Amino acid sequence: MTYCLAINTNEGLVFCSDSRTNAGFDNISTYTKMHSFVWPQDRFMVLLAAGNLATTQSVIKRLNADIDKSLQPNLRTVA
């Protein structure tokens, strides 16, 4: 089971997630389920992933590639 949580407090935002993945009875490993994209003084985005690990990895790879190639729009340029 995956746990991801975001809380809006008076002090700011809090993001939490677990990092355990389970690919069977005896195959337990870790992979971060919280990914942050930060551009100081501009914007930030936190992606909390719960679900298929391959899909999560594919989405993160695509988001980073779009930013690196300066494709329009991307997380850094979208309004």
C-alpha positions in Angstrom: 0.0 0.0 0.0 1.2 3.5 -0.8 0.9 6.6 1.3 1.0 10.1 0.0 -0.3 13.1 1.8 -0.3 16.9 1.4 -1.5 19.2 4.1 -2.1 23.0 3.9 -1.2 24.6 7.3 -1.0 28.2 8.5 2.8 27.9 8.2 2.8 26.5 4.7 2.5 23.2 2.8 3.6 19.9 4.1 4.2 16.9 1.8 4.7 13.3 2.9 5.1 10.0 1.2 6.5 6.5 1.9 9.3 5.1 -0.2 8.7 1.3 -0.1 7.9 -0.6 -3.3 6.8 -4.2 -3.3 7.3 -6.4 -6.4 6.3 -9.7 -4.7 6.5 -11.5 -1.5 10.3 -11.3 -1.0 11.2 -8.4 -3.3 10.9 -5.2 -1.3 12.9 -2.1 -2.3 12.7 1.7 -2.0 12.0 4.4 -4.5 11.0 8.0 -3.7 7.4 8.7 -4.4 7.8 12.4 -3.8 9.4 14.5 -6.6 10.0 18.2 -6.4 10.7 20.7 -9.2 11.9 24.0 -7.8 12.9 27.2 -9.5 13.8 29.7 -6.7 11.9 33.0 -6.8 9.6 31.6 -9.5 7.7 28.5 -8.7 7.8 25.0 -7.3 5.8 21.8 -8.0 5.7 18.7 -5.9 4.5 15.4 -7.5 3.3 12.7 -5.1 3.0 9.4 -6.9 0.9 6.5 -5.8 0.5 3.7 -8.2 2.4 1.9 -10.9 6.2 2.4 -10.5 6.9 2.2 -14.2 4.3 4.8 -15.0 5.7 7.1 -12.3 9.3 6.7 -13.6 8.1 7.4 -17.2 6.2 10.6 -16.2 9.1 11.9 -14.2 11.6 11.2 -17.0 9.3 12.9 -19.6 8.8 16.0 -17.4 12.6 16.3 -16.9 13.3 15.8 -20.6 10.8 18.5 -21.6 12.4 20.9 -19.2 16.0 20.0 -20.3 15.0 20.4 -24.0 13.1 23.7 -23.3 10.0 22.3 -25.0 7.0 24.6 -24.9 5.0 24.4 -22.7 6.8 22.7 -19.8 6.6 22.9 -16.0 8.8 26.0 -16.0 6.9 27.9 -18.6 3.3 27.0 -18.2 1.1 29.8 -16.7 
